[in-house]
Amino acid sequence: MSSESLSGDALSPASFATNLSRSKRASADGSETLSVQAFDILLAQPRGFCAGVDRAIDIVDRALEQFGAPIYVRHEIVHNRFVVEGLRERGAVFVESLDDIPQGSTVVFSAHGVSKAVRRDAEQRGLKVFDATCPLVTKVHVEVSKMRRDDFEVVMIGHAGHPEVEGTMGQADAGIHLVESLDDIRSLKVNDPNRLAYVTQTTLSVDDCAEIVAALRKRFPNIAEPKKQDICYATQNRQDAVKFMAPQCDLVLVVGSANSSNSNRLREVAQKMGCDAHLVDRLDAVVPDWLIGRKRIGVTAGASAPESLVQELVEGLKRLGARGVTALDGIQEDVSFPLPKGLGNSSTQSG
């Protein structure tokens, strides 16, 4: 699925038109003028889809083309409601439990990964499985399994209830502890401080995670760490791009859905840099009053947000007074992941 295919008539959503009309005021001669002064737009680089998201969407697309509807998907394939709605229109059926899938059907596991118990359950039900788990999440799963085999207890740094965290913690039957905050570290009880290791959710704030890791090391000096950091390249790159952009702006708009961890982290990064920031699903979520008095507005997007929604937002901002758009310098990503067997042998690439 290309990002362009998601846009539809998005360049003129009704609710944005309503917001736009409210942002106008009648001048003395009866004509309408915008209450927002002219401003510039900066575009972060990189932004939007990463290789893992591209791959996950491609897996559902190809499964629909090859096997026809319905194709069942356990959980949202990625955390973006426009991606999900677009796939649903084509025949994807999103479920939270394998109980909702008829025996013998085709199911895709989401990019966030699943527990070992879910995999066993799918096999017992005779489901044909295509695994869209991001390979960088799979790397963390492998780490947890190895740590447990080596008789280490594991600390999982992440957000409770997030499907990636549930899937990663589900790689072990016992001996794994969730840590979300510094308070959790203070209350953490382990059997042997010298047989302790940690892993992290891939979409965390780099800075917040570093703070928690430092606190873990202070309390457990011998804690073992992953060979490579678990926060993925796309999360790191997009946060670094916001750190570069935010000091140049007085407002940052992050395109992404409310349940997207990496999108929320981008908003938080901008705010911690001292810049006002809002997370918006798309153009029609922008409140024109946010733009009043702004001279430079930065735009970025979470790793699960399609570029079409970024361009929709830019076009809307132009109608509200943007003078020009500058794409900032940044990392050009060149990462690709292979598709599962049975869906072709090509790779999906970001950048």
NUVEX-893338 format. One record per residue (C-alpha): residue in three letters; x, y, z. Coordinates in pm, whole numbers, plus 50000, padded with zeros to 5 digits. Layout:
BEGIN
ALAXYZ...
//
This chain:
BEGIN
MET500005000050000SER501525033249902SER501075063150131GLU499435081649842SER496595056449833LEU495555066450183SER494855102850119GLY491505101249937ASP489845135749953ALA491965144550253LEU493155177650107SER489765192750187PRO488335174950495ALA485105190250615SER486215195850970PHE489325214650858ALA487145236750641THR485075244450950ASN488155252551154LEU489495274050873SER486285294350850ARG486385300251224SER489915313651197LYS488805341350963ARG487395374751060ALA485535401250865SER487585431850775ALA486205467250759ASP485275463850392GLY483475430950451SER486155408250306GLU487585379050503THR491205377850617LEU493075351850815SER493745359451180VAL496995339851145GLN500075359151035ALA502405345550769PHE504775318350887ASP507345294050751ILE507275255950761LEU510245233650838LEU510065196650751ALA512055172250964GLN514245146150798PRO513765117150840ARG510065114150918GLY507235089850860PHE507345053450755CYS510295031750853ALA511324998850693GLY509494978150956VAL506214996550899ASP506574995050520ARG507204957650547ALA504204951450775ILE501794969950547ASP503254952650243ILE502674918750405VAL498954925650452ASP498724940150100ARG500344909549943ALA498304885350151LEU495104902150031GLU496294900649669GLN497434864549693PHE494724848749908GLY491844873449885ALA489674887550162PRO489294882750445ILE492814884050582TYR492824884950960VAL495324907151143ARG495984902951512HIS495954938151655GLU496374969151438ILE499114961351187VAL500754994551281HIS499445021851509ASN497925045351253ARG494195045951208PHE494305057250845VAL496555028350750VAL494235004850936GLU491085019450779GLY492595016950432LEU493454980350478ARG490074973150636GLU488364987050326ARG490344962050117GLY489274932350329ALA491604930650628VAL489844921150952PHE491534933651269VAL491044913251585GLU492524913351934SER492074876151997LEU492644844851791ASP489234833651922ASP487744857251662ILE489474839751370PRO487874809251201GLN489994777951208GLY492234774050904SER492154811150813THR495124833050721VAL496374856550994VAL499054883251002PHE500804891351328SER501254928851370ALA504564947551354HIS504624948851735GLY505164911451775VAL503374884751979SER504134861752270LYS505184825452237ALA501764815652372VAL500014833252083ARG502244815251833ARG501434781551991ASP497734789751991ALA497804799151622GLU499514766451537GLN496984746151736ARG494134763451553GLY495614754751214LEU495994791151113LYS498224800950821VAL500504827150976PHE502444855250814ASP504594872751070ALA504864910451024THR506804915251349CYS509464941551288PRO512824923751265LEU514204948151522VAL511504936951767THR512324900751685LYS515934908651780VAL514734918052129HIS512674885952149VAL515794865752070GLU517744884652338VAL515134877152604SER515074840152516LYS518874837852532MET519044856952860ARG516544833253019ARG518384802652884ASP521534816753047ASP519634819153376PHE519384857053386GLU516344875253517VAL515324901953269VAL514184937853317MET511934950053035ILE511974988153006GLY508744998552840HIS505115009452868ALA502584986353031GLY499824975152797HIS501714982652477PRO501494952352244GLU505254952452183VAL505884950152557GLU503314922352595GLY504894903052310THR508444907252440MET507574897952797GLY505714868052655GLN508994853452533ALA509584841452889ASP507284821553117ALA508844837453428GLY511774858053545ILE510974890053355HIS510064923253520LEU508494954253365VAL510044987953454GLU508325019953340SER509775045653579LEU512455053153835ASP509975043654109ASP509725008853958ILE513485004853992ARG513445014254359SER510804987654431LEU512274960854203LYS513084927654372VAL515304902054200ASN516724868454305ASP520364875354219PRO521604910554128ASN524584894553955ARG522344874653717LEU520284903553585ALA519974918253233TYR517764943853062VAL516094949752726THR513934978752608GLN510904986152399THR512104997752057THR510065030052046LEU510995046852374SER512345081752425VAL516105078252388ASP516745102952671ASP514145088652910CYS515445053552848ALA519025064752915GLU517875078853250ILE516235046153349VAL519235025653236ALA521535047953442ALA519345042353748LEU519345004653688ARG523135004453666LYS523415024753984ARG521275000154180PHE522524968854000PRO526134976053893ASN526564941953729ILE523414943053517ALA524034929653166GLU522984949952865PRO522084941152505LYS524974938452261LYS523364966852064GLN520794991352196ASP517204980052149ILE515765014052058CYS515515011251682TYR517315032351423ALA514055048651308THR513075059451660GLN516565073551719ASN516735091551384ARG513295107651412GLN513955119651766ASP517335133851664ALA515645151851372VAL513145167951611LYS515985178251843PHE517585195851546MET514345211751425ALA512585221951747PRO515025249851854GLN514355266451518CYS510555266451567ASP507925280351800LEU505495251851724VAL505975215451619LEU503175194551471VAL503675156851481VAL501555136451241GLY500595103851411SER497825085651592ALA497275088451967ASN498115051652026SER501455054351845SER504285052352100ASN506965066351871SER504725095451760ASN503995105052121ARG507715104152198LEU508365128951914ARG505865153152065GLU507485149152406VAL510975154752264ALA509895187652108GLN508255198752432LYS511365190352633MET513315212352390GLY511075241052503CYS508835241552197ASP505045239452191ALA504035207052022HIS500855188451928LEU500175153351800VAL497615153551517ASP496105124451326ARG495845146051017LEU495035180850892ASP491515182951034ALA492855179151389VAL494765212151367VAL493245240451566PRO493955272951375ASP494355291851703TRP497535271451762LEU499085290251470ILE498415325551589GLY501625344951642ARG503845316751512LYS506755325651287ARG508115291051212ILE506255257951240GLY508025224451231VAL506345193451090THR507345157251141ALA505635123451147GLY505865091651349ALA507245059951193SER503715046451133ALA502315077950966PRO502135079450583GLU503765108150395SER500425116350228LEU499145128950564VAL502225151050602GLN501645166250260GLU497955171050339LEU498975190150651VAL501485211650461GLU498885220750198GLY496415230350472LEU499015251650648LYS499695269550321ARG496025279150307LEU496355292950659GLY499265315550577ALA502465295550529ARG504885314150303GLY507315286550222VAL508395251250306THR511985241550383ALA513045205250408LEU515825202650663ASP518955182250614GLY518985148650786ILE519835112050763GLN518745094450445GLU517645060050560ASP518545029750352VAL517264999950550SER515434970050403PHE513844939050549PRO512894907250360LEU509294895650336PRO508184862450487LYS508324831250273GLY505214826750065LEU504724863749988GLY507544869949742ASN511264873649791SER511654911249757SER512654934450041THR510874964950173GLN513064995650208SER512745028050401GLY513945061850296
//
